[in-house]
Amino acid sequence: MAQYDYLVVGTGLFGSIFAYEANKRGKKVLVIDKRDHVAGNIYTENVEGINVHKYGAHIFHTSNKEVWDYIQQFAEFNRYTNSPVAFYKDEVYNLPFNMNTFSKLWGIRTPKEAMAKIEEQKKEAGITEPKNLEEQAISLIGTDIYEKLIKGYTQKQWGKLCTELPSFIIKRLPVRLTYDNNYFNDDYQGIPKGGYTQIIEKMLEGIEVRLNTDFLENREELENIADKIIYTGMIDQYYDYKFGELEYRSLRFETEVLDEENYQGNAVVNYTEYEVPYTRIIEHKHFEYGTQPRTVITREYPASWSRGDEPYYAMNNEKNNSLYAKYKALADEEGHVIFGGRLGMYKYFDMDDTIAVALNCVKKELD
């Protein structure tokens, strides 16, 4: 006889939303996580009075009003606007590519001049059928922007040369012919005042939670503890890599407290040179307009993934997607397990996407 209606594996957004909604409907829920804290990759930790994004910058943005209204129940959001800058060989450029970027690159002032310059470079390159990411990027944006702001960053991110990466990774590149540094075009954007962890803590209030508990290590005990399992770990690992290993990219973080008030003047600064080993530096206090006397920065290093490492990004190329399709077919036959989140669904999700798919799962399963 099962002790719980649902066992939720993982305390990230997907698992916590499902647990919250199931508990609200009177279901008996057990939530487990192999880490020693809740909130998965959106976990924020208070250091020096600053909410440090422990697993990389998380900036909430969405145009989905249902999702925005839903998350507002659990925290008040500030008006933070994501305006990253890029460093390339001691020069600073605005992202996404906009009139400030083009003006700095070429000394021009008008959208017409910017478009003429981009078209001139595209024509010079003469690429009609892009065979790889490099050719695709140049055919969209020209050589200057590609060389300075895309090439090195992308090669670090993926661990491969741009000429070895498929063209479909960059289907389009945003070119904004305005002097607007807002990275996102979404209707709603911000950072929760007081960090993200509180959101998950509120969702899991009154629910039994066991931390430092790895489902796969305790599978025998946990597999039949509930009528159903909500699983947010790696789908291939759940099936013991039956069809083979899916590929992931990992990340490594170096965080330090600095005895100065303001290190870089922006929350996110990208380093687009290949020779600089990290892709970006995050200065966490700027997410919440902090005025603390000291500051905390994190360098983010992309890393190759192998078993035992933390997976952050699915490698959604054709080979991996067709392998995932086999696992998905197996999962669809399951009556006992529902897979969710980035790892369970082998897909890149922003936070708002995760909330939307979690709420959709709730509707299908609980309503």
C-alpha positions, 0 to 999 in steps of 0.5 A: 500500500503506497504511503503517498499519492505523489513522490516529487523528485526535485525541488526546482520550479517544476517539482515544487509547483506540482507539489504545491498544487497537489497539496492544495488539492488534498493529496499526500505528497513527499518531496525529495532532493539530492542537494542539501537545499531546496529550489534547484538551480534557482537557489539564492543564498544570502552572502554579505546581505546580498542574494547570490544566484548560486547556479548562475544568473536567473532573470525572470521574464515572460509575456505570459500573463497567467505565468506572471500572475501565478509567480506573483503569489509567492514574491514581490518582484522589482523592476530589474531590466536585463541590460548585459554588456560584453567585453572584447579585448578591453572594449565594452559593447551593449547586448543585444546588438542594438544602435549603441553596439553599432555606433561603438563598432562603426562610428555610425549614428542612424539605423539606415547606416547600421543596416547598410554596414551589415548588408555590406558585410553579408554581401562580402561574405557571399554565403548563400547556404550556410553549412555551419554555425559560423556561416549562419551567423555571418550570413545574418549579422556580418563579420564584425559582430560575429568575430567580436561578440559571437565566435569566442563566446559560442565556442566556449559555451559549446566546447566546439569550434563554430565551424563544427557546430550545426547552423540551426543553433543560430536560426536568428539573431536579434538586431535592434535598430534602436538605442534600447539596451533591454535584452528581453522584449517581454511584457513582464520582467524582474527579480524577486525581492529577497531572492528566489529561494523564498518562492520555493519555501512558500510552495513547499510549506506544510509538505514533507521534504527530505533533502540529501536524498538521491532517488536513484541511490534509494530506488528500492525504498522509494519506487513504490512509496507513492502511487505516482512519481513526478521525476525532474532528473535526467530521463536517460539516467532514470532508465539506466541509459538503456538506449545510450547517454544523452549529451549535456553541457555543464557549468562551473562557478567561482564565487568570491566576496570582494572588499569593494562596493562596486566591481563592474557596475552591471549585474552581467558582463559577458566575456566574448574572447575565446582566450578568457576561460569564463563566459561571464561575471555576475555581480549579484548585488546589482539584481536588487540595486544593492548598496552593501559595502562589499560585493559578491561576484561569480565567474561562470565557466562552461564545462564538458559533461560526463556522468557524475557532473551536474547537467545544465543544458541539453545538447539539442542537436539532431542526434540527441533529439532522436535519442531522447525520442526513444526515451520519451516513447518509453516514458509515454507508456509509463502509468507510474511516472511523469517526467518534467523540467529541463532534464526530465523533458530534455529541453532548454526551458526559461523559468516562465516556460518551466512554470507553464509546463508545470501548470499544464501538467497540473491541469492534466493530472490533477484537474 
